[in-house]
């Protein structure tokens, strides 16, 4: 499925192809700057934000995008996102922040890695719609989960 709200849609097919070809978890491009990762979850997005990467107006492709990742992409200022799997709440968050979305699979929700319930990052942002507040809450949840393991 695709929502066409932006005439600059030429980046997503190339990013999607590279995501799949190189077995990446996410890739973001703005002009000549390209950031890639094979890390799972939202960790690369949190790191890129913390490092001050300027990705405003860029394009992203990601294996899995839920509301947490969608709000981080909004915080980063990207203009379009391709998701292999996109949750309904992720799609709503992207739409709410004017980000064009394409996806292969739309799912009700993102589950945790054990498959026993909702992803903890998704739980963190259930009642959050502001990208800046989401970034702070997700950073804290990631820290807490790292210290737990």
Secondary structure, 3 states (H helix, E strand, C coil): CECCCCCCCHHHHHHHHHHHHCCCCEEEEECCEEEEECCCCCHHHHHHHHCCCCCCCCEEEEEEECHHHHHHHHHHCCCEEEEEEEEHHHHHHHHHCCCEEEEEEEECCCECCCCCCECHHHHHCCCCCCHHHHHHHHHHHHHHHHHHC
